[in-house]
């Protein structure tokens, strides 16, 4: 597991932690707030997509920087 101590990952650490908490919140709410279950699942899906996009972006930039060095 990589840490956030490199120059590519560090700027995104807080945002990714926040998005992960939002994802967890919406999953939890989808089980508690059945009236709005679809809404919460949709929001959780959006957070997961964003987190996945960020991971791909970070890995791509790390690879680019490794090739520059």
Order of alpha helices (4+ residues) and beta strands (2+ residues): alpha-alpha
